[in-house]
């Protein structure tokens, strides 16, 4: 894939269209028009729409796996906020994956299974993270509370985009701001944060509650 500008143009055009209009509404002909190439040229590089989705999903998996792997290095609340911010940036960049999860799993079962596996890996990473923060005294939580907190964090990140679409407001895109989404997710941790670690949480609260 690397070094092939036409394939890259197809993938970028597909990602824009899927994110904006949804997976079901976008045909390969529409992708070809967006990419500025003929339908035949697109078919030469990707002979099915599923293969385009597959390549986009691979990139998303790579990004999320990298974020999950870095979770072990989180030692403070500000590090956790940054990790959540980066995760919401990735979710926003591939938002069709979460907004169209049901359609994707039904239309492309093999890709749907990969998303479920990815969510399972993220849950395990979140559990290890919360248990580590508890062991270091950053949060004060039992092992059971740490596991529940991890589940709540993964649930929130997974469902955020669907939720923000249903909330009335001047701009759903503003509500999907990764920093704001990270702050709201971090409030799940608030009841468990130790006194020594609360300073940064108070800073974020002052920043986003205006």
C-alpha positions, -999 to +999 in steps of 0.1 A: +000+000+000+028+024+008+041+044-021+009+040-042-007+075-044-039+064-061-047+038-035-040+063-008-062+088-025-090+062-026-086+054+011-086+091+021-117+098+000-135+067+014-127+077+050-141+112+044-173+099+028-179+071+053-174+096+082-196+122+068-224+101+052-222+067+068-210+034+054-243+023+039-249+055+019-215+055+001-210+034-031-177+027-049-188+050-077-192+078-053-158+071-038-143+071-073-159+105-080-146+119-047-111+106-054-112+120-090-107+087-107-128+064-129-148+036-114-126+011-134-095+026-119-109+022-084-119-014-091-083-021-102-070-011-068-100-023-047-123-047-064-149-045-036-160-020-010-153-045+017-116-044+008-116-006+012-132-009+046-108-036+056-078-014+049-093+015+068-100-008+097-065-021+097-052+014+102-077+020+130-066-012+147-030-002+145-038+032+161-059+017+189-034-011+196-007+015+199-028+034+224-036+003+243+000-007+245+010+028+259-016+025+287+010+007+308+031+038+310+004+060+325+013+071+360-007+103+367-041+119+361-027+143+334-013+113+316-047+096+317-064+127+303-039+128+275-044+091+267-081+096+266-077+127+244-056+107+219-082+079+220-111+102+212-090+118+184-086+083+169-123+075+173-133+108+157-109+102+128-125+068+121-159+077+135-178+056+109-165+025+127-185+033+158-214+051+142-220+022+117-209-007+139-242-026+136-243-022+098-206-031+095-210-062+115-241-073+095-227-065+061-191-077+068-192-103+096-154-109+096-147-072+100-174-070+128-156-098+147-124-078+145-140-048+160-154-069+189-119-083+194-104-048+194-129-037+220-120-067+241-084-058+239-092-022+249-111-035+279-082-056+291-058-026+287-082-004+306-084-029+334-047-032+337-045+006+336-070+012+364-055-016+386-020+000+381-033+035+390-049+020+422-016+002+431+003+035+427-022+054+449-033+077+421-068+064+426-082+048+457-102+018+445-106-019+452-098-045+425-135-049+418-140-011+416-110-008+393-125-034+369-159-017+370-142+017+363-124+002+333-156-012+319-173+023+323-144+040+305-145+016+275-182+018+274-181+056+273-154+058+246-172+032+225-207+048+227-197+085+228-203+093+191-237+077+190-246+095+222-235+130+211-256+127+179-287+124+201-280+153+224-296+186+214-271+215+210-257+241+186-232+217+171-227+180+175-192+184+161-184+208+190-198+182+215-175+156+199-144+177+208-118+151+219-106+172+248-141+177+261-150+140+256-118+131+275-127+154+304-162+139+307-148+104+307-122+114+333-150+125+356-158+087+359-125+085+378-132+116+399-148+098+429-117+076+433-089+101+427-066+106+457-061+140+473-026+143+459-038+136+423-068+159+424-050+192+414-050+184+377-086+172+378-096+205+393-077+223+366-096+204+339-129+211+356-122+248+356-112+247+319-142+228+305-170+240+329-175+275+317 
